[in-house]
Amino acid sequence: MSDTKLSVVRKSIRPQAGDSWATIADRELPKLKTEDGVSSLQSWNLHVYMRAPAPEGSPRAGNPILPSDVIFIEPPMAAA
């Protein structure tokens, strides 16, 4: 692998307070329908999507996205 390939960075964001898959999809992938954007985001961010759910009644219940997460907003780059 050459050094030039290491300098390419996949686009990502840090979630805003109260962000959900739908709000991120609407903001970052406006050309897609919300449900298509959500599906894409979840497939690109399995590290968040597959996280164990928060306990019922906790501040994070119902939303797996944390403000400290890195959310990729584009698919993985294909190997050359």
HTML snippet that shows the backbone in 3Dmol.js (N, CA, C, O; Angstrom):
<script src="https://3Dmol.org/build/3Dmol-min.js"></script>
<div id="view" style="width:600px;height:400px;position:relative"></div>
<script>
const pdb = `
ATOM      1  N   MET A   1       0.859  -1.186   0.000  1.00  0.00           N
ATOM      2  CA  MET A   1       0.000   0.000   0.000  1.00  0.00           C
ATOM      3  C   MET A   1       0.892   1.231   0.000  1.00  0.00           C
ATOM      4  O   MET A   1       1.837   1.333   0.783  1.00  0.00           O
ATOM      5  N   SER A   2       0.579   2.159  -0.886  1.00  0.00           N
ATOM      6  CA  SER A   2       1.397   3.361  -0.975  1.00  0.00           C
ATOM      7  C   SER A   2       0.975   4.401   0.063  1.00  0.00           C
ATOM      8  O   SER A   2      -0.125   4.345   0.613  1.00  0.00           O
ATOM      9  N   ASP A   3       1.871   5.344   0.312  1.00  0.00           N
ATOM     10  CA  ASP A   3       1.587   6.411   1.277  1.00  0.00           C
ATOM     11  C   ASP A   3       0.416   7.278   0.849  1.00  0.00           C
ATOM     12  O   ASP A   3      -0.316   7.785   1.698  1.00  0.00           O
ATOM     13  N   THR A   4       0.223   7.459  -0.464  1.00  0.00           N
ATOM     14  CA  THR A   4      -0.873   8.316  -0.923  1.00  0.00           C
ATOM     15  C   THR A   4      -2.227   7.730  -0.558  1.00  0.00           C
ATOM     16  O   THR A   4      -3.165   8.484  -0.298  1.00  0.00           O
ATOM     17  N   LYS A   5      -2.355   6.428  -0.532  1.00  0.00           N
ATOM     18  CA  LYS A   5      -3.629   5.810  -0.162  1.00  0.00           C
ATOM     19  C   LYS A   5      -3.923   5.990   1.325  1.00  0.00           C
ATOM     20  O   LYS A   5      -5.086   5.992   1.728  1.00  0.00           O
ATOM     21  N   LEU A   6      -2.900   6.139   2.131  1.00  0.00           N
ATOM     22  CA  LEU A   6      -3.098   6.314   3.561  1.00  0.00           C
ATOM     23  C   LEU A   6      -3.590   7.716   3.907  1.00  0.00           C
ATOM     24  O   LEU A   6      -4.127   7.926   4.994  1.00  0.00           O
ATOM     25  N   SER A   7      -3.416   8.671   3.007  1.00  0.00           N
ATOM     26  CA  SER A   7      -3.812  10.038   3.311  1.00  0.00           C
ATOM     27  C   SER A   7      -5.283  10.323   2.972  1.00  0.00           C
ATOM     28  O   SER A   7      -5.802  11.383   3.321  1.00  0.00           O
ATOM     29  N   VAL A   8      -5.947   9.392   2.301  1.00  0.00           N
ATOM     30  CA  VAL A   8      -7.357   9.576   1.984  1.00  0.00           C
ATOM     31  C   VAL A   8      -8.174   9.236   3.222  1.00  0.00           C
ATOM     32  O   VAL A   8      -8.025   8.160   3.801  1.00  0.00           O
ATOM     33  N   VAL A   9      -9.037  10.162   3.621  1.00  0.00           N
ATOM     34  CA  VAL A   9      -9.817   9.986   4.839  1.00  0.00           C
ATOM     35  C   VAL A   9     -11.293   9.873   4.469  1.00  0.00           C
ATOM     36  O   VAL A   9     -11.813  10.674   3.693  1.00  0.00           O
ATOM     37  N   ARG A  10     -11.947   8.886   5.026  1.00  0.00           N
ATOM     38  CA  ARG A  10     -13.376   8.682   4.801  1.00  0.00           C
ATOM     39  C   ARG A  10     -14.152   9.769   5.537  1.00  0.00           C
ATOM     40  O   ARG A  10     -13.834  10.088   6.682  1.00  0.00           O
ATOM     41  N   LYS A  11     -15.165  10.340   4.888  1.00  0.00           N
ATOM     42  CA  LYS A  11     -15.949  11.423   5.495  1.00  0.00           C
ATOM     43  C   LYS A  11     -16.711  10.909   6.708  1.00  0.00           C
ATOM     44  O   LYS A  11     -17.329   9.846   6.677  1.00  0.00           O
ATOM     45  N   SER A  12     -16.647  11.694   7.772  1.00  0.00           N
ATOM     46  CA  SER A  12     -17.336  11.330   9.007  1.00  0.00           C
ATOM     47  C   SER A  12     -17.751  12.597   9.741  1.00  0.00           C
ATOM     48  O   SER A  12     -17.280  13.696   9.447  1.00  0.00           O
ATOM     49  N   ILE A  13     -18.642  12.411  10.699  1.00  0.00           N
ATOM     50  CA  ILE A  13     -19.104  13.518  11.537  1.00  0.00           C
ATOM     51  C   ILE A  13     -19.148  13.070  12.990  1.00  0.00           C
ATOM     52  O   ILE A  13     -19.048  11.880  13.290  1.00  0.00           O
ATOM     53  N   ARG A  14     -19.297  14.025  13.874  1.00  0.00           N
ATOM     54  CA  ARG A  14     -19.641  13.765  15.274  1.00  0.00           C
ATOM     55  C   ARG A  14     -21.109  14.153  15.415  1.00  0.00           C
ATOM     56  O   ARG A  14     -21.498  15.232  14.968  1.00  0.00           O
ATOM     57  N   PRO A  15     -21.929  13.308  16.019  1.00  0.00           N
ATOM     58  CA  PRO A  15     -23.352  13.629  16.146  1.00  0.00           C
ATOM     59  C   PRO A  15     -23.586  14.893  16.971  1.00  0.00           C
ATOM     60  O   PRO A  15     -22.824  15.221  17.880  1.00  0.00           O
ATOM     61  N   GLN A  16     -24.657  15.583  16.626  1.00  0.00           N
ATOM     62  CA  GLN A  16     -25.098  16.731  17.411  1.00  0.00           C
ATOM     63  C   GLN A  16     -26.003  16.210  18.526  1.00  0.00           C
ATOM     64  O   GLN A  16     -26.498  15.086  18.455  1.00  0.00           O
ATOM     65  N   ALA A  17     -26.212  17.014  19.535  1.00  0.00           N
ATOM     66  CA  ALA A  17     -27.076  16.614  20.651  1.00  0.00           C
ATOM     67  C   ALA A  17     -28.444  16.206  20.130  1.00  0.00           C
ATOM     68  O   ALA A  17     -29.063  16.932  19.352  1.00  0.00           O
ATOM     69  N   GLY A  18     -28.910  15.044  20.562  1.00  0.00           N
ATOM     70  CA  GLY A  18     -30.233  14.563  20.184  1.00  0.00           C
ATOM     71  C   GLY A  18     -30.326  13.945  18.809  1.00  0.00           C
ATOM     72  O   GLY A  18     -31.421  13.596  18.369  1.00  0.00           O
ATOM     73  N   ASP A  19     -29.199  13.797  18.108  1.00  0.00           N
ATOM     74  CA  ASP A  19     -29.227  13.200  16.771  1.00  0.00           C
ATOM     75  C   ASP A  19     -29.714  11.765  16.809  1.00  0.00           C
ATOM     76  O   ASP A  19     -29.448  11.024  17.755  1.00  0.00           O
ATOM     77  N   SER A  20     -30.426  11.389  15.772  1.00  0.00           N
ATOM     78  CA  SER A  20     -30.854  10.008  15.554  1.00  0.00           C
ATOM     79  C   SER A  20     -30.389   9.633  14.151  1.00  0.00           C
ATOM     80  O   SER A  20     -29.860  10.469  13.417  1.00  0.00           O
ATOM     81  N   TRP A  21     -30.592   8.370  13.787  1.00  0.00           N
ATOM     82  CA  TRP A  21     -30.234   7.960  12.421  1.00  0.00           C
ATOM     83  C   TRP A  21     -30.962   8.839  11.408  1.00  0.00           C
ATOM     84  O   TRP A  21     -30.371   9.262  10.414  1.00  0.00           O
ATOM     85  N   ALA A  22     -32.231   9.114  11.652  1.00  0.00           N
ATOM     86  CA  ALA A  22     -33.039   9.890  10.706  1.00  0.00           C
ATOM     87  C   ALA A  22     -32.550  11.333  10.587  1.00  0.00           C
ATOM     88  O   ALA A  22     -32.473  11.860   9.477  1.00  0.00           O
ATOM     89  N   THR A  23     -32.220  11.979  11.697  1.00  0.00           N
ATOM     90  CA  THR A  23     -31.779  13.374  11.611  1.00  0.00           C
ATOM     91  C   THR A  23     -30.433  13.479  10.908  1.00  0.00           C
ATOM     92  O   THR A  23     -30.196  14.418  10.148  1.00  0.00           O
ATOM     93  N   ILE A  24     -29.556  12.522  11.160  1.00  0.00           N
ATOM     94  CA  ILE A  24     -28.256  12.526  10.474  1.00  0.00           C
ATOM     95  C   ILE A  24     -28.456  12.274   8.985  1.00  0.00           C
ATOM     96  O   ILE A  24     -27.845  12.947   8.156  1.00  0.00           O
ATOM     97  N   ALA A  25     -29.305  11.311   8.641  1.00  0.00           N
ATOM     98  CA  ALA A  25     -29.568  11.003   7.225  1.00  0.00           C
ATOM     99  C   ALA A  25     -30.133  12.222   6.505  1.00  0.00           C
ATOM    100  O   ALA A  25     -29.694  12.552   5.403  1.00  0.00           O
ATOM    101  N   ASP A  26     -31.100  12.888   7.119  1.00  0.00           N
ATOM    102  CA  ASP A  26     -31.713  14.059   6.488  1.00  0.00           C
ATOM    103  C   ASP A  26     -30.708  15.192   6.291  1.00  0.00           C
ATOM    104  O   ASP A  26     -30.740  15.880   5.271  1.00  0.00           O
ATOM    105  N   ARG A  27     -29.832  15.384   7.247  1.00  0.00           N
ATOM    106  CA  ARG A  27     -28.860  16.473   7.179  1.00  0.00           C
ATOM    107  C   ARG A  27     -27.677  16.155   6.262  1.00  0.00           C
ATOM    108  O   ARG A  27     -27.260  16.997   5.467  1.00  0.00           O
ATOM    109  N   GLU A  28     -27.142  14.946   6.373  1.00  0.00           N
ATOM    110  CA  GLU A  28     -25.902  14.600   5.672  1.00  0.00           C
ATOM    111  C   GLU A  28     -26.108  13.919   4.320  1.00  0.00           C
ATOM    112  O   GLU A  28     -25.215  13.944   3.473  1.00  0.00           O
ATOM    113  N   LEU A  29     -27.269  13.316   4.113  1.00  0.00           N
ATOM    114  CA  LEU A  29     -27.557  12.616   2.856  1.00  0.00           C
ATOM    115  C   LEU A  29     -28.881  13.127   2.273  1.00  0.00           C
ATOM    116  O   LEU A  29     -29.810  12.343   2.073  1.00  0.00           O
ATOM    117  N   PRO A  30     -28.972  14.422   2.003  1.00  0.00           N
ATOM    118  CA  PRO A  30     -30.256  15.010   1.611  1.00  0.00           C
ATOM    119  C   PRO A  30     -30.800  14.509   0.272  1.00  0.00           C
ATOM    120  O   PRO A  30     -31.996  14.644   0.012  1.00  0.00           O
ATOM    121  N   LYS A  31     -29.968  13.945  -0.565  1.00  0.00           N
ATOM    122  CA  LYS A  31     -30.437  13.451  -1.867  1.00  0.00           C
ATOM    123  C   LYS A  31     -31.161  12.115  -1.757  1.00  0.00           C
ATOM    124  O   LYS A  31     -31.812  11.682  -2.708  1.00  0.00           O
ATOM    125  N   LEU A  32     -31.051  11.458  -0.601  1.00  0.00           N
ATOM    126  CA  LEU A  32     -31.701  10.166  -0.389  1.00  0.00           C
ATOM    127  C   LEU A  32     -32.985  10.346   0.413  1.00  0.00           C
ATOM    128  O   LEU A  32     -33.109  11.281   1.204  1.00  0.00           O
ATOM    129  N   LYS A  33     -33.933   9.446   0.202  1.00  0.00           N
ATOM    130  CA  LYS A  33     -35.100   9.389   1.083  1.00  0.00           C
ATOM    131  C   LYS A  33     -34.595   9.069   2.473  1.00  0.00           C
ATOM    132  O   LYS A  33     -33.565   8.412   2.620  1.00  0.00           O
ATOM    133  N   THR A  34     -35.300   9.521   3.493  1.00  0.00           N
ATOM    134  CA  THR A  34     -34.856   9.309   4.875  1.00  0.00           C
ATOM    135  C   THR A  34     -34.580   7.840   5.154  1.00  0.00           C
ATOM    136  O   THR A  34     -33.528   7.509   5.700  1.00  0.00           O
ATOM    137  N   GLU A  35     -35.505   6.946   4.792  1.00  0.00           N
ATOM    138  CA  GLU A  35     -35.320   5.525   5.107  1.00  0.00           C
ATOM    139  C   GLU A  35     -34.122   4.929   4.364  1.00  0.00           C
ATOM    140  O   GLU A  35     -33.447   4.048   4.896  1.00  0.00           O
ATOM    141  N   ASP A  36     -33.850   5.397   3.142  1.00  0.00           N
ATOM    142  CA  ASP A  36     -32.670   4.914   2.416  1.00  0.00           C
ATOM    143  C   ASP A  36     -31.389   5.449   3.049  1.00  0.00           C
ATOM    144  O   ASP A  36     -30.393   4.731   3.144  1.00  0.00           O
ATOM    145  N   GLY A  37     -31.415   6.702   3.478  1.00  0.00           N
ATOM    146  CA  GLY A  37     -30.261   7.282   4.155  1.00  0.00           C
ATOM    147  C   GLY A  37     -29.964   6.594   5.464  1.00  0.00           C
ATOM    148  O   GLY A  37     -28.803   6.333   5.781  1.00  0.00           O
ATOM    149  N   VAL A  38     -31.006   6.293   6.238  1.00  0.00           N
ATOM    150  CA  VAL A  38     -30.840   5.587   7.510  1.00  0.00           C
ATOM    151  C   VAL A  38     -30.235   4.213   7.265  1.00  0.00           C
ATOM    152  O   VAL A  38     -29.308   3.805   7.964  1.00  0.00           O
ATOM    153  N   SER A  39     -30.750   3.507   6.288  1.00  0.00           N
ATOM    154  CA  SER A  39     -30.236   2.171   5.965  1.00  0.00           C
ATOM    155  C   SER A  39     -28.756   2.231   5.587  1.00  0.00           C
ATOM    156  O   SER A  39     -27.960   1.406   6.036  1.00  0.00           O
ATOM    157  N   SER A  40     -28.398   3.204   4.765  1.00  0.00           N
ATOM    158  CA  SER A  40     -26.994   3.358   4.372  1.00  0.00           C
ATOM    159  C   SER A  40     -26.118   3.669   5.574  1.00  0.00           C
ATOM    160  O   SER A  40     -25.077   3.043   5.769  1.00  0.00           O
ATOM    161  N   LEU A  41     -26.539   4.635   6.378  1.00  0.00           N
ATOM    162  CA  LEU A  41     -25.755   5.004   7.563  1.00  0.00           C
ATOM    163  C   LEU A  41     -25.550   3.813   8.495  1.00  0.00           C
ATOM    164  O   LEU A  41     -24.446   3.588   8.991  1.00  0.00           O
ATOM    165  N   GLN A  42     -26.605   3.061   8.728  1.00  0.00           N
ATOM    166  CA  GLN A  42     -26.489   1.907   9.627  1.00  0.00           C
ATOM    167  C   GLN A  42     -25.532   0.861   9.069  1.00  0.00           C
ATOM    168  O   GLN A  42     -24.781   0.249   9.829  1.00  0.00           O
ATOM    169  N   SER A  43     -25.543   0.644   7.762  1.00  0.00           N
ATOM    170  CA  SER A  43     -24.640  -0.352   7.184  1.00  0.00           C
ATOM    171  C   SER A  43     -23.187   0.121   7.191  1.00  0.00           C
ATOM    172  O   SER A  43     -22.274  -0.704   7.233  1.00  0.00           O
ATOM    173  N   TRP A  44     -22.962   1.423   7.151  1.00  0.00           N
ATOM    174  CA  TRP A  44     -21.603   1.967   7.186  1.00  0.00           C
ATOM    175  C   TRP A  44     -21.088   2.149   8.603  1.00  0.00           C
ATOM    176  O   TRP A  44     -19.901   2.410   8.796  1.00  0.00           O
ATOM    177  N   ASN A  45     -21.962   2.016   9.603  1.00  0.00           N
ATOM    178  CA  ASN A  45     -21.608   2.302  10.996  1.00  0.00           C
ATOM    179  C   ASN A  45     -22.035   1.169  11.921  1.00  0.00           C
ATOM    180  O   ASN A  45     -22.710   1.396  12.925  1.00  0.00           O
ATOM    181  N   LEU A  46     -21.641  -0.036  11.579  1.00  0.00           N
ATOM    182  CA  LEU A  46     -22.030  -1.190  12.392  1.00  0.00           C
ATOM    183  C   LEU A  46     -21.513  -1.082  13.824  1.00  0.00           C
ATOM    184  O   LEU A  46     -22.108  -1.647  14.742  1.00  0.00           O
ATOM    185  N   HIS A  47     -20.414  -0.364  14.019  1.00  0.00           N
ATOM    186  CA  HIS A  47     -19.864  -0.183  15.366  1.00  0.00           C
ATOM    187  C   HIS A  47     -20.845   0.553  16.276  1.00  0.00           C
ATOM    188  O   HIS A  47     -20.762   0.426  17.498  1.00  0.00           O
ATOM    189  N   VAL A  48     -21.775   1.321  15.698  1.00  0.00           N
ATOM    190  CA  VAL A  48     -22.806   2.011  16.473  1.00  0.00           C
ATOM    191  C   VAL A  48     -24.129   1.237  16.395  1.00  0.00           C
ATOM    192  O   VAL A  48     -24.785   1.007  17.411  1.00  0.00           O
ATOM    193  N   TYR A  49     -24.501   0.847  15.199  1.00  0.00           N
ATOM    194  CA  TYR A  49     -25.793   0.197  14.978  1.00  0.00           C
ATOM    195  C   TYR A  49     -25.933  -1.108  15.764  1.00  0.00           C
ATOM    196  O   TYR A  49     -27.023  -1.420  16.244  1.00  0.00           O
ATOM    197  N   MET A  50     -24.861  -1.865  15.901  1.00  0.00           N
ATOM    198  CA  MET A  50     -24.920  -3.167  16.571  1.00  0.00           C
ATOM    199  C   MET A  50     -24.575  -3.092  18.061  1.00  0.00           C
ATOM    200  O   MET A  50     -24.463  -4.124  18.723  1.00  0.00           O
ATOM    201  N   ARG A  51     -24.410  -1.894  18.581  1.00  0.00           N
ATOM    202  CA  ARG A  51     -24.111  -1.709  19.996  1.00  0.00           C
ATOM    203  C   ARG A  51     -25.282  -2.217  20.837  1.00  0.00           C
ATOM    204  O   ARG A  51     -26.441  -2.067  20.452  1.00  0.00           O
ATOM    205  N   ALA A  52     -24.978  -2.805  21.961  1.00  0.00           N
ATOM    206  CA  ALA A  52     -26.042  -3.276  22.870  1.00  0.00           C
ATOM    207  C   ALA A  52     -26.923  -2.093  23.268  1.00  0.00           C
ATOM    208  O   ALA A  52     -26.418  -0.998  23.519  1.00  0.00           O
ATOM    209  N   PRO A  53     -28.230  -2.310  23.327  1.00  0.00           N
ATOM    210  CA  PRO A  53     -29.127  -1.204  23.695  1.00  0.00           C
ATOM    211  C   PRO A  53     -28.915  -0.759  25.140  1.00  0.00           C
ATOM    212  O   PRO A  53     -28.529  -1.544  26.006  1.00  0.00           O
ATOM    213  N   ALA A  54     -29.178   0.508  25.365  1.00  0.00           N
ATOM    214  CA  ALA A  54     -29.074   1.060  26.720  1.00  0.00           C
ATOM    215  C   ALA A  54     -30.223   0.524  27.557  1.00  0.00           C
ATOM    216  O   ALA A  54     -31.288   0.218  27.022  1.00  0.00           O
ATOM    217  N   PRO A  55     -30.022   0.408  28.859  1.00  0.00           N
ATOM    218  CA  PRO A  55     -31.098  -0.063  29.739  1.00  0.00           C
ATOM    219  C   PRO A  55     -32.316   0.863  29.681  1.00  0.00           C
ATOM    220  O   PRO A  55     -32.185   2.078  29.534  1.00  0.00           O
ATOM    221  N   GLU A  56     -33.482   0.268  29.799  1.00  0.00           N
ATOM    222  CA  GLU A  56     -34.733   1.034  29.814  1.00  0.00           C
ATOM    223  C   GLU A  56     -34.683   2.063  30.939  1.00  0.00           C
ATOM    224  O   GLU A  56     -34.279   1.751  32.059  1.00  0.00           O
ATOM    225  N   GLY A  57     -35.089   3.271  30.637  1.00  0.00           N
ATOM    226  CA  GLY A  57     -35.103   4.325  31.635  1.00  0.00           C
ATOM    227  C   GLY A  57     -33.812   5.124  31.721  1.00  0.00           C
ATOM    228  O   GLY A  57     -33.768   6.141  32.413  1.00  0.00           O
ATOM    229  N   SER A  58     -32.765   4.691  31.039  1.00  0.00           N
ATOM    230  CA  SER A  58     -31.508   5.447  31.059  1.00  0.00           C
ATOM    231  C   SER A  58     -31.601   6.603  30.064  1.00  0.00           C
ATOM    232  O   SER A  58     -32.448   6.580  29.170  1.00  0.00           O
ATOM    233  N   PRO A  59     -30.747   7.605  30.209  1.00  0.00           N
ATOM    234  CA  PRO A  59     -30.803   8.759  29.301  1.00  0.00           C
ATOM    235  C   PRO A  59     -30.598   8.376  27.827  1.00  0.00           C
ATOM    236  O   PRO A  59     -31.064   9.085  26.936  1.00  0.00           O
ATOM    237  N   ARG A  60     -29.913   7.273  27.572  1.00  0.00           N
ATOM    238  CA  ARG A  60     -29.598   6.853  26.206  1.00  0.00           C
ATOM    239  C   ARG A  60     -30.615   5.857  25.653  1.00  0.00           C
ATOM    240  O   ARG A  60     -30.491   5.451  24.497  1.00  0.00           O
ATOM    241  N   ALA A  61     -31.588   5.460  26.415  1.00  0.00           N
ATOM    242  CA  ALA A  61     -32.564   4.455  25.979  1.00  0.00           C
ATOM    243  C   ALA A  61     -33.262   4.897  24.697  1.00  0.00           C
ATOM    244  O   ALA A  61     -33.718   6.034  24.578  1.00  0.00           O
ATOM    245  N   GLY A  62     -33.332   3.981  23.749  1.00  0.00           N
ATOM    246  CA  GLY A  62     -34.005   4.259  22.493  1.00  0.00           C
ATOM    247  C   GLY A  62     -33.143   4.887  21.414  1.00  0.00           C
ATOM    248  O   GLY A  62     -33.576   4.973  20.265  1.00  0.00           O
ATOM    249  N   ASN A  63     -31.945   5.324  21.744  1.00  0.00           N
ATOM    250  CA  ASN A  63     -31.055   5.927  20.750  1.00  0.00           C
ATOM    251  C   ASN A  63     -29.623   5.474  21.022  1.00  0.00           C
ATOM    252  O   ASN A  63     -29.026   5.876  22.021  1.00  0.00           O
ATOM    253  N   PRO A  64     -29.064   4.634  20.134  1.00  0.00           N
ATOM    254  CA  PRO A  64     -27.719   4.123  20.367  1.00  0.00           C
ATOM    255  C   PRO A  64     -26.606   5.124  20.059  1.00  0.00           C
ATOM    256  O   PRO A  64     -25.441   4.850  20.347  1.00  0.00           O
ATOM    257  N   ILE A  65     -26.939   6.266  19.486  1.00  0.00           N
ATOM    258  CA  ILE A  65     -25.914   7.211  19.043  1.00  0.00           C
ATOM    259  C   ILE A  65     -25.469   8.094  20.206  1.00  0.00           C
ATOM    260  O   ILE A  65     -26.283   8.732  20.874  1.00  0.00           O
ATOM    261  N   LEU A  66     -24.166   8.112  20.426  1.00  0.00           N
ATOM    262  CA  LEU A  66     -23.569   8.939  21.482  1.00  0.00           C
ATOM    263  C   LEU A  66     -22.879  10.156  20.858  1.00  0.00           C
ATOM    264  O   LEU A  66     -22.432  10.076  19.713  1.00  0.00           O
ATOM    265  N   PRO A  67     -22.780  11.266  21.570  1.00  0.00           N
ATOM    266  CA  PRO A  67     -22.088  12.440  21.038  1.00  0.00           C
ATOM    267  C   PRO A  67     -20.610  12.175  20.731  1.00  0.00           C
ATOM    268  O   PRO A  67     -20.014  12.881  19.917  1.00  0.00           O
ATOM    269  N   SER A  68     -20.027  11.184  21.362  1.00  0.00           N
ATOM    270  CA  SER A  68     -18.615  10.873  21.133  1.00  0.00           C
ATOM    271  C   SER A  68     -18.391   9.912  19.967  1.00  0.00           C
ATOM    272  O   SER A  68     -17.244   9.634  19.615  1.00  0.00           O
ATOM    273  N   ASP A  69     -19.466   9.401  19.362  1.00  0.00           N
ATOM    274  CA  ASP A  69     -19.330   8.476  18.235  1.00  0.00           C
ATOM    275  C   ASP A  69     -18.771   9.169  17.003  1.00  0.00           C
ATOM    276  O   ASP A  69     -18.946  10.372  16.809  1.00  0.00           O
ATOM    277  N   VAL A  70     -18.099   8.384  16.183  1.00  0.00           N
ATOM    278  CA  VAL A  70     -17.705   8.817  14.847  1.00  0.00           C
ATOM    279  C   VAL A  70     -18.687   8.144  13.906  1.00  0.00           C
ATOM    280  O   VAL A  70     -18.774   6.917  13.869  1.00  0.00           O
ATOM    281  N   ILE A  71     -19.430   8.944  13.143  1.00  0.00           N
ATOM    282  CA  ILE A  71     -20.423   8.421  12.215  1.00  0.00           C
ATOM    283  C   ILE A  71     -19.916   8.660  10.791  1.00  0.00           C
ATOM    284  O   ILE A  71     -19.741   9.801  10.364  1.00  0.00           O
ATOM    285  N   PHE A  72     -19.687   7.569  10.068  1.00  0.00           N
ATOM    286  CA  PHE A  72     -19.245   7.680   8.686  1.00  0.00           C
ATOM    287  C   PHE A  72     -20.432   8.049   7.816  1.00  0.00           C
ATOM    288  O   PHE A  72     -21.507   7.464   7.950  1.00  0.00           O
ATOM    289  N   ILE A  73     -20.245   9.023   6.919  1.00  0.00           N
ATOM    290  CA  ILE A  73     -21.328   9.472   6.072  1.00  0.00           C
ATOM    291  C   ILE A  73     -21.071   9.139   4.601  1.00  0.00           C
ATOM    292  O   ILE A  73     -21.681   9.721   3.704  1.00  0.00           O
ATOM    293  N   GLU A  74     -20.181   8.219   4.376  1.00  0.00           N
ATOM    294  CA  GLU A  74     -19.947   7.682   3.045  1.00  0.00           C
ATOM    295  C   GLU A  74     -19.511   6.217   3.201  1.00  0.00           C
ATOM    296  O   GLU A  74     -19.015   5.821   4.256  1.00  0.00           O
ATOM    297  N   PRO A  75     -19.699   5.423   2.143  1.00  0.00           N
ATOM    298  CA  PRO A  75     -19.373   4.002   2.249  1.00  0.00           C
ATOM    299  C   PRO A  75     -17.859   3.784   2.357  1.00  0.00           C
ATOM    300  O   PRO A  75     -17.071   4.687   2.073  1.00  0.00           O
ATOM    301  N   PRO A  76     -17.467   2.583   2.768  1.00  0.00           N
ATOM    302  CA  PRO A  76     -16.036   2.268   2.793  1.00  0.00           C
ATOM    303  C   PRO A  76     -15.450   2.427   1.391  1.00  0.00           C
ATOM    304  O   PRO A  76     -16.126   2.186   0.391  1.00  0.00           O
ATOM    305  N   MET A  77     -14.220   2.824   1.339  1.00  0.00           N
ATOM    306  CA  MET A  77     -13.560   3.007   0.048  1.00  0.00           C
ATOM    307  C   MET A  77     -13.113   1.655  -0.491  1.00  0.00           C
ATOM    308  O   MET A  77     -12.603   0.816   0.250  1.00  0.00           O
ATOM    309  N   ALA A  78     -13.310   1.456  -1.780  1.00  0.00           N
ATOM    310  CA  ALA A  78     -12.921   0.194  -2.417  1.00  0.00           C
ATOM    311  C   ALA A  78     -11.410   0.145  -2.573  1.00  0.00           C
ATOM    312  O   ALA A  78     -10.756   1.160  -2.816  1.00  0.00           O
ATOM    313  N   ALA A  79     -10.877  -1.047  -2.429  1.00  0.00           N
ATOM    314  CA  ALA A  79      -9.442  -1.243  -2.630  1.00  0.00           C
ATOM    315  C   ALA A  79      -9.132  -1.086  -4.110  1.00  0.00           C
ATOM    316  O   ALA A  79      -9.900  -1.535  -4.961  1.00  0.00           O
ATOM    317  N   ALA A  80      -8.016  -0.456  -4.416  1.00  0.00           N
ATOM    318  CA  ALA A  80      -7.639  -0.230  -5.832  1.00  0.00           C
ATOM    319  C   ALA A  80      -7.115  -1.492  -6.463  1.00  0.00           C
ATOM    320  O   ALA A  80      -6.753  -1.490  -7.640  1.00  0.00           O
TER     321      ALA A  80
END
`;
const viewer = $3Dmol.createViewer("view");
viewer.addModel(pdb, "pdb");
viewer.setStyle({}, {cartoon: {color: "spectrum"}});
viewer.zoomTo();
viewer.render();
</script>
